[in-house]
Amino acid sequence: MTPAERHSDNPSLVPGRQPSRLATVMAYVAMAFVCITACAGMALTILVFYPGYLTRDAAYVYGYVHSWYLGDWQSPLMTMLWWLIDPISPGSGSMFLLAATLYWLGFAVAALAVARRSAALAIAVLLLALAPPAFWFLAMIWRDVLFGTVWLAAAAIIYLATDRSRDGRLDWKMRGAALALVGLGILLRPNAIIAAPLLIAYVVWPARFEWKRTALLFVPAVLAGYGLIQLVYYEILDVHRDNPLQSVMVFDLGGMTYLTQENQFPVSWSADGYEDALLITQCYDPSHWDSYWTRDPCQFVMNRLQSADDTVFGTSRLPVAWVLAVEAHPLAYLRHRAGFLWTFLAGANATLELERMPLVDRVPLARNPYFLTIVDWHDVLKSTALFRAGTWLAVATAVVTLAWRGRATPPGAFAIAVAACAVVYMLSFGVFGVAADFRYAYWCVVASLAGLIPALIALASRSVLSTS
């Protein structure tokens, strides 16, 4: 590929095709308009959603900020980050402002890269940021939202820097900042180590996407992500081991018990067989594992596994039982996991967490008329395809497909990196998922929206090359 072909999607980078003074001025005007529009988007976000909604999970994390309890059930990095920024706006406000800032920063930076080609398409990037499944979730204080915005910012800054570089080379500080953000995302969502290699490969080789070298990087990157978690969580921070991975095992054992009609747990239940009957008839729900933990009539499962007289949860007995059950009933395990993944992708799962909205005196958003309007719209749209995780998996796949022929261009590399990363992340829940809430698809929503316009640019650029 010649230098002209490599940069053909950006005429200003092709030798002998210097932009006119008017074109340069128009480009700067477009970028200024992008910045103004992004700031308007941030202002709208604050108007409608400030100070954010403190979800159940976030309430636990914020409680740890004051008690300084660091455990691995929720991300200890989110606890520490919240402690650092809390003085800005004590309570939910500080975390809300951080996530909203990263969100609009990510979309604005991606739009600035697009603005060098088309002001209209740059504005389209920012308009896509207002899509309800992405924009509305900024109100919710969840680590899934923070995680998605962190990774969006990491990819976007590399996209802009690469697009502006004449030779595809980036300053090591830029790469270091992006890799730090990717690492922060892993520490926020440890199961993201499966998807992180695609973003890491993009940071290392941002000018073009090549699947062979990405595949070669995959295993070392996964091991590096695992090592990062072990180092930061258990060596530097010395967090308490709450054994979140064993919740996956409880869910799997419950699913295999239901499907085989035989107890797969390493304990005996009631002598009269009542609890055994519940396990094979009523306890299993393919959408979440909470039925074994917090919901009647099957709370006895975790109560027994955590019994002080004979503790199973958090010991090696549970992983051993899981391995034996999977070896003995592999088809039941696959049916259970496939059933969960289908529920996650196609089910009408939980969206915005609004249970505390009637507590007007304790929930500031319950007194915000703009947010109440969003809630009304949400009630209408939450049952549509917009709030199905499978819809966004399909959109992300389409983005990869559109950008594939233009993968040797900066827009194509960006689109493929974020969308393919989102696809892998979504599918990882087929193995590690214990709940099918729509929020777990948030990174896929954001990546699909941010990658769509660059994918179309890459497709158009490749088409021009093919006909020239």
C-alpha positions as CSV (number, residue, x, y, z in Angstrom):
1,M,0.0,0.0,0.0
2,T,1.3,3.4,-1.0
3,P,1.4,6.4,1.4
4,A,-1.4,8.0,-0.7
5,E,-3.6,4.9,-0.3
6,R,-2.8,4.7,3.4
7,H,-4.1,8.2,4.0
8,S,-6.5,8.4,1.1
9,D,-9.4,8.9,3.5
10,N,-7.9,12.2,4.6
11,P,-6.9,14.3,1.6
12,S,-4.8,16.6,3.8
13,L,-2.3,13.7,4.4
14,V,-1.8,12.8,0.8
15,P,1.4,14.2,-0.8
16,G,0.6,16.8,-3.4
17,R,-2.9,17.4,-2.1
18,Q,-2.6,20.1,0.5
19,P,-5.8,21.6,1.7
20,S,-6.8,25.1,0.7
21,R,-6.8,27.9,3.3
22,L,-10.6,27.9,3.1
23,A,-10.7,24.2,3.8
24,T,-8.4,24.6,6.8
25,V,-10.5,27.4,8.2
26,M,-13.7,25.3,7.7
27,A,-12.0,22.4,9.5
28,Y,-11.3,24.6,12.5
29,V,-14.8,25.9,12.5
30,A,-16.2,22.4,12.4
31,M,-14.0,21.3,15.3
32,A,-15.1,24.4,17.3
33,F,-18.7,23.6,16.6
34,V,-18.1,20.0,17.8
35,C,-16.6,21.3,21.1
36,I,-19.5,23.7,21.6
37,T,-22.1,20.9,20.8
38,A,-20.3,18.5,23.2
39,C,-20.4,21.2,26.0
40,A,-24.1,21.7,25.3
41,G,-24.5,17.9,25.7
42,M,-22.7,18.0,29.0
43,A,-24.9,20.9,30.2
44,L,-28.0,19.0,29.2
45,T,-26.8,15.9,31.0
46,I,-26.3,17.9,34.2
47,L,-29.7,19.6,33.8
48,V,-31.6,16.4,33.4
49,F,-29.6,13.9,35.6
50,Y,-27.6,15.7,38.3
51,P,-26.7,14.5,40.9
52,G,-27.4,11.0,39.6
53,Y,-29.3,8.1,41.0
54,L,-27.5,6.1,43.8
55,T,-28.3,2.5,42.8
56,R,-28.1,-0.4,45.3
57,D,-24.7,-1.5,44.1
58,A,-23.4,2.1,44.2
59,A,-24.7,2.6,47.7
60,Y,-22.6,-0.3,48.9
61,V,-19.5,1.1,47.2
62,Y,-20.1,4.6,48.6
63,G,-20.6,3.0,52.1
64,Y,-17.1,1.5,51.7
65,V,-15.7,4.9,51.0
66,H,-16.4,5.9,54.6
67,S,-15.8,2.6,56.3
68,W,-12.7,2.0,54.1
69,Y,-13.6,-1.6,53.4
70,L,-12.0,-2.9,50.3
71,G,-13.4,-6.1,48.9
72,D,-13.4,-7.7,45.5
73,W,-17.2,-8.2,45.2
74,Q,-17.5,-4.6,44.1
75,S,-14.5,-2.9,42.5
76,P,-12.1,-1.6,45.1
77,L,-10.8,0.8,42.5
78,M,-14.2,2.4,42.2
79,T,-14.2,2.8,46.0
80,M,-10.8,4.5,46.0
81,L,-11.7,6.7,43.0
82,W,-14.9,7.8,44.7
83,W,-13.0,8.7,47.8
84,L,-10.6,10.9,45.8
85,I,-13.3,12.8,43.9
86,D,-16.1,12.9,46.6
87,P,-15.2,16.4,47.8
88,I,-16.1,17.8,44.4
89,S,-19.8,16.9,45.0
90,P,-20.3,14.7,48.1
91,G,-22.5,11.7,47.5
92,S,-23.6,10.5,44.0
93,G,-22.8,13.9,42.4
94,S,-19.1,13.4,42.1
95,M,-19.3,10.0,40.4
96,F,-22.1,11.2,38.2
97,L,-19.9,14.1,37.0
98,L,-16.9,11.8,36.4
99,A,-18.9,9.4,34.2
100,A,-20.7,12.2,32.3
101,T,-17.4,14.0,31.7
102,L,-15.7,10.8,30.3
103,Y,-18.8,10.1,28.2
104,W,-18.9,13.5,26.5
105,L,-15.1,13.6,26.2
106,G,-15.1,10.2,24.4
107,F,-17.8,11.2,22.0
108,A,-16.3,14.7,21.5
109,V,-12.8,13.4,20.7
110,A,-14.2,10.8,18.3
111,A,-16.3,13.6,16.7
112,L,-13.2,15.8,16.3
113,A,-11.4,13.1,14.4
114,V,-14.5,12.7,12.1
115,A,-14.7,16.5,11.8
116,R,-11.6,16.6,9.6
117,R,-13.6,14.9,6.9
118,S,-17.2,16.1,7.4
119,A,-18.7,18.5,9.9
120,A,-22.1,17.0,9.4
121,L,-20.9,13.5,10.2
122,A,-19.1,14.9,13.3
123,I,-22.3,16.3,14.6
124,A,-24.0,13.0,13.8
125,V,-21.5,11.3,16.2
126,L,-22.6,13.7,19.0
127,L,-26.3,13.2,18.1
128,L,-25.8,9.4,18.4
129,A,-24.6,10.1,22.0
130,L,-28.1,11.1,22.8
131,A,-29.5,7.7,22.0
132,P,-31.7,6.6,25.0
133,P,-29.9,3.4,25.9
134,A,-26.6,5.3,26.2
135,F,-27.6,8.8,27.4
136,W,-30.3,7.8,29.9
137,F,-28.0,5.4,31.7
138,L,-25.7,8.3,32.7
139,A,-28.2,9.0,35.4
140,M,-27.4,5.6,37.1
141,I,-24.4,5.4,39.3
142,W,-23.1,1.9,38.2
143,R,-19.6,0.7,37.6
144,D,-20.8,-0.6,34.3
145,V,-21.5,3.0,33.1
146,L,-18.2,4.2,34.5
147,F,-16.4,1.2,32.8
148,G,-18.0,1.9,29.4
149,T,-17.1,5.6,29.5
150,V,-13.5,4.9,30.6
151,W,-12.9,2.5,27.7
152,L,-14.6,4.9,25.2
153,A,-12.2,7.7,26.3
154,A,-9.2,5.4,25.9
155,A,-10.1,4.4,22.3
156,A,-11.2,7.9,21.3
157,I,-8.0,9.6,22.2
158,I,-6.0,7.1,20.2
159,Y,-8.3,7.5,17.3
160,L,-7.9,11.3,17.2
161,A,-4.1,11.2,17.7
162,T,-3.6,8.6,15.0
163,D,-5.9,10.4,12.5
164,R,-3.8,13.6,13.0
165,S,-0.5,11.8,12.7
166,R,1.1,11.7,9.2
167,D,3.0,8.5,9.8
168,G,0.8,6.7,12.3
169,R,3.3,7.1,15.1
170,L,2.0,8.3,18.5
171,D,3.8,9.8,21.5
172,W,4.5,7.2,24.2
173,K,2.6,9.4,26.7
174,M,-0.5,9.2,24.6
175,R,-0.2,5.4,24.4
176,G,0.5,5.2,28.1
177,A,-2.6,7.2,29.0
178,A,-4.8,5.0,26.8
179,L,-3.3,1.8,28.3
180,A,-3.8,3.2,31.8
181,L,-7.5,3.8,31.0
182,V,-7.8,0.2,29.6
183,G,-6.2,-1.1,32.8
184,L,-8.6,1.0,34.9
185,G,-11.5,-0.6,33.0
186,I,-10.2,-4.1,33.7
187,L,-9.9,-3.2,37.4
188,L,-13.5,-1.9,37.4
189,R,-14.8,-5.0,35.5
190,P,-12.4,-7.9,35.9
191,N,-14.4,-10.1,33.4
192,A,-13.3,-7.5,30.8
193,I,-9.9,-9.2,30.6
194,I,-11.4,-11.3,27.8
195,A,-12.2,-8.3,25.7
196,A,-9.3,-6.0,26.7
197,P,-6.8,-7.5,24.2
198,L,-8.6,-5.9,21.3
199,L,-8.3,-2.5,22.8
200,I,-4.7,-3.1,23.8
201,A,-3.9,-4.2,20.2
202,Y,-5.6,-1.0,18.9
203,V,-3.4,1.1,21.2
204,V,-0.3,-0.7,20.1
205,W,-1.2,-0.7,16.3
206,P,-3.7,2.1,15.9
207,A,-3.3,2.9,12.2
208,R,-4.7,-0.4,10.9
209,F,-6.4,-3.5,12.3
210,E,-4.8,-6.8,11.6
211,W,-6.5,-9.9,13.1
212,K,-3.4,-12.1,13.0
213,R,-1.2,-9.9,15.2
214,T,-4.3,-9.2,17.4
215,A,-4.7,-13.0,17.8
216,L,-1.1,-13.4,18.7
217,L,-1.5,-10.7,21.4
218,F,-4.6,-12.2,22.9
219,V,-3.2,-14.7,25.4
220,P,-0.4,-12.5,26.6
221,A,-2.8,-9.6,27.1
222,V,-5.3,-11.8,29.0
223,L,-2.5,-13.0,31.3
224,A,-1.3,-9.4,31.7
225,G,-4.9,-8.3,32.7
226,Y,-5.1,-11.2,35.2
227,G,-1.7,-10.3,36.6
228,L,-2.8,-6.6,36.9
229,I,-5.9,-7.7,39.0
230,Q,-3.8,-9.9,41.2
231,L,-1.1,-7.2,41.7
232,V,-3.4,-4.3,42.4
233,Y,-6.2,-6.1,44.3
234,Y,-4.3,-8.6,46.4
235,E,-0.8,-7.3,46.6
236,I,-1.0,-3.5,46.6
237,L,-4.4,-2.9,48.1
238,D,-4.7,-6.2,50.0
239,V,-8.5,-6.4,49.5
240,H,-10.7,-8.8,51.3
241,R,-11.5,-11.9,49.2
242,D,-15.3,-12.0,48.9
243,N,-15.1,-14.7,46.2
244,P,-17.3,-13.2,43.5
245,L,-16.3,-16.0,41.0
246,Q,-17.9,-18.5,43.3
247,S,-21.3,-16.8,42.7
248,V,-20.9,-18.0,39.1
249,M,-20.4,-21.5,40.4
250,V,-23.4,-21.4,42.6
251,F,-25.5,-20.3,39.6
252,D,-24.1,-23.0,37.4
253,L,-24.6,-25.8,40.1
254,G,-28.2,-24.6,40.5
255,G,-28.7,-24.7,36.8
256,M,-27.3,-28.1,36.4
257,T,-29.3,-29.3,39.4
258,Y,-32.5,-28.1,37.7
259,L,-31.7,-29.6,34.4
260,T,-30.5,-33.0,35.6
261,Q,-33.1,-33.2,38.4
262,E,-30.2,-34.2,40.7
263,N,-28.5,-32.3,43.5
264,Q,-25.1,-31.1,42.2
265,F,-24.2,-29.1,45.3
266,P,-21.6,-30.5,47.7
267,V,-24.0,-30.6,50.6
268,S,-27.2,-32.4,51.7
269,W,-30.4,-30.5,52.1
270,S,-33.4,-31.1,54.3
271,A,-34.1,-34.6,55.5
272,D,-37.7,-34.6,54.3
273,G,-36.6,-33.7,50.7
274,Y,-38.5,-30.4,50.7
275,E,-35.5,-28.2,49.8
276,D,-34.3,-30.7,47.2
277,A,-37.7,-30.5,45.6
278,L,-37.5,-26.7,45.6
279,L,-34.0,-26.8,43.9
280,I,-35.3,-28.9,41.0
281,T,-38.7,-27.1,40.6
282,Q,-38.7,-23.5,41.8
283,C,-35.3,-22.1,42.5
284,Y,-33.7,-21.9,39.1
285,D,-34.2,-18.6,37.1
286,P,-32.1,-18.3,34.0
287,S,-32.0,-14.5,34.3
288,H,-30.1,-14.3,37.6
289,W,-28.7,-16.1,40.5
290,D,-30.4,-14.0,43.2
291,S,-33.0,-16.7,43.7
292,Y,-30.3,-18.7,45.6
293,W,-29.2,-15.7,47.6
294,T,-31.7,-13.0,48.4
295,R,-35.2,-14.2,47.2
296,D,-37.7,-16.5,48.8
297,P,-38.2,-19.4,48.9
298,C,-34.6,-20.4,48.1
299,Q,-32.5,-18.3,50.3
300,F,-31.6,-21.5,52.2
301,V,-29.1,-22.2,49.4
302,M,-26.6,-19.5,50.3
303,N,-27.5,-19.6,54.0
304,R,-26.4,-23.3,54.0
305,L,-23.3,-22.7,51.8
306,Q,-22.2,-19.9,54.2
307,S,-23.1,-21.7,57.4
308,A,-20.5,-21.1,60.1
309,D,-20.8,-24.7,61.2
310,D,-19.9,-26.1,57.7
311,T,-18.8,-23.3,55.4
312,V,-18.7,-24.2,51.7
313,F,-18.8,-20.8,49.9
314,G,-15.4,-19.3,49.7
315,T,-13.6,-22.7,50.2
316,S,-12.1,-25.1,47.7
317,R,-15.1,-27.4,48.1
318,L,-17.3,-25.4,45.8
319,P,-14.9,-25.2,42.8
320,V,-14.2,-29.0,43.2
321,A,-18.0,-29.7,43.1
322,W,-18.3,-27.4,40.1
323,V,-15.6,-29.2,38.1
324,L,-17.1,-32.6,39.0
325,A,-20.6,-31.5,37.9
326,V,-19.4,-30.0,34.6
327,E,-17.4,-33.2,33.9
328,A,-20.4,-35.4,34.7
329,H,-23.0,-33.3,32.9
330,P,-21.4,-31.2,30.2
331,L,-24.6,-30.9,28.1
332,A,-26.6,-29.7,31.1
333,Y,-23.9,-27.0,31.8
334,L,-24.0,-25.9,28.1
335,R,-27.8,-25.8,28.1
336,H,-27.8,-23.7,31.3
337,R,-25.2,-21.3,29.9
338,A,-26.9,-21.0,26.5
339,G,-30.2,-20.4,28.3
340,F,-28.7,-17.6,30.3
341,L,-27.1,-16.0,27.3
342,W,-30.3,-16.1,25.3
343,T,-32.1,-14.5,28.3
344,F,-29.5,-11.8,28.5
345,L,-29.6,-11.1,24.7
346,A,-33.3,-11.4,24.0
347,G,-35.1,-11.0,27.3
348,A,-37.0,-8.0,28.6
349,N,-34.5,-7.5,31.4
350,A,-34.1,-4.8,34.1
351,T,-33.1,-1.4,32.7
352,L,-33.1,1.8,34.8
353,E,-33.2,1.2,38.6
354,L,-36.1,3.3,39.8
355,E,-37.4,1.5,42.9
356,R,-36.5,4.4,45.2
357,M,-38.2,7.1,43.1
358,P,-41.2,7.3,45.5
359,L,-38.8,8.4,48.2
360,V,-39.0,12.0,47.1
361,D,-37.2,13.4,50.2
362,R,-34.2,11.1,49.8
363,V,-33.9,10.9,46.0
364,P,-33.1,14.3,44.4
365,L,-33.9,13.1,40.9
366,A,-37.5,12.3,42.0
367,R,-37.9,16.1,42.3
368,N,-36.4,16.9,38.8
369,P,-39.2,17.4,36.3
370,Y,-36.8,16.8,33.4
371,F,-35.8,13.4,34.7
372,L,-39.4,12.6,35.4
373,T,-40.1,13.2,31.7
374,I,-37.3,10.8,30.9
375,V,-38.9,8.2,33.2
376,D,-42.2,8.5,31.3
377,W,-40.4,8.0,28.0
378,H,-38.5,5.1,29.5
379,D,-41.7,3.4,30.5
380,V,-42.8,3.5,26.9
381,L,-39.5,2.4,25.3
382,K,-38.1,-0.1,27.7
383,S,-40.1,-3.0,26.1
384,T,-38.8,-2.2,22.6
385,A,-35.7,-3.5,20.8
386,L,-33.8,-0.4,21.9
387,F,-33.4,-2.0,25.3
388,R,-32.5,-5.5,24.2
389,A,-28.9,-6.5,24.7
390,G,-29.1,-8.6,21.5
391,T,-30.0,-5.6,19.4
392,W,-26.7,-3.9,20.4
393,L,-24.7,-7.1,19.9
394,A,-26.1,-7.1,16.3
395,V,-25.3,-3.4,15.8
396,A,-21.7,-4.0,17.0
397,T,-21.4,-6.9,14.6
398,A,-22.7,-4.7,11.8
399,V,-20.2,-2.0,12.7
400,V,-17.3,-4.5,12.4
401,T,-18.7,-5.8,9.1
402,L,-19.1,-2.3,7.6
403,A,-15.5,-1.2,8.7
404,W,-13.8,-4.5,7.7
405,R,-12.8,-3.5,4.2
406,G,-11.5,-0.2,5.5
407,R,-9.5,-1.8,8.4
408,A,-6.3,-0.3,7.0
409,T,-7.5,3.2,7.7
410,P,-7.6,5.0,11.2
411,P,-11.5,5.2,11.2
412,G,-11.8,1.5,10.2
413,A,-9.3,0.4,12.9
414,F,-11.1,2.4,15.5
415,A,-14.5,1.1,14.6
416,I,-13.4,-2.5,14.5
417,A,-11.4,-2.2,17.7
418,V,-14.3,-0.8,19.8
419,A,-17.1,-2.8,18.2
420,A,-15.2,-6.2,18.2
421,C,-14.1,-5.6,21.8
422,A,-17.8,-5.0,22.7
423,V,-18.9,-8.2,20.9
424,V,-16.3,-10.3,22.9
425,Y,-17.3,-8.5,26.1
426,M,-20.9,-9.3,25.6
427,L,-20.3,-13.0,24.8
428,S,-18.1,-13.4,27.8
429,F,-21.3,-13.1,29.9
430,G,-22.3,-16.4,28.4
431,V,-19.6,-17.9,30.7
432,F,-19.3,-15.5,33.6
433,G,-22.7,-13.9,33.8
434,V,-24.9,-14.3,36.8
435,A,-27.5,-11.6,36.0
436,A,-29.1,-10.5,32.7
437,D,-29.7,-6.8,33.5
438,F,-29.4,-4.5,30.4
439,R,-26.7,-2.4,32.1
440,Y,-24.2,-5.2,31.4
441,A,-24.6,-4.4,27.7
442,Y,-23.7,-0.7,28.3
443,W,-20.2,-0.9,26.8
444,C,-21.6,-2.5,23.7
445,V,-24.2,0.3,23.3
446,V,-21.6,3.0,23.7
447,A,-19.0,1.3,21.4
448,S,-21.6,0.7,18.7
449,L,-22.7,4.3,18.7
450,A,-19.2,5.7,18.7
451,G,-18.0,3.3,16.0
452,L,-20.9,3.6,13.6
453,I,-19.9,6.8,11.8
454,P,-16.1,5.9,11.6
455,A,-17.2,2.6,10.1
456,L,-19.2,4.3,7.4
457,I,-16.2,6.6,6.7
458,A,-13.9,3.6,6.4
459,L,-16.4,1.8,4.1
460,A,-16.6,4.9,1.9
461,S,-12.9,5.4,1.8
462,R,-12.3,1.8,0.8
463,S,-15.0,2.1,-1.9
464,V,-13.2,5.1,-3.4
465,L,-9.9,3.2,-3.5
466,S,-11.6,0.3,-5.2
467,T,-13.0,2.4,-8.0
468,S,-9.9,4.6,-8.5
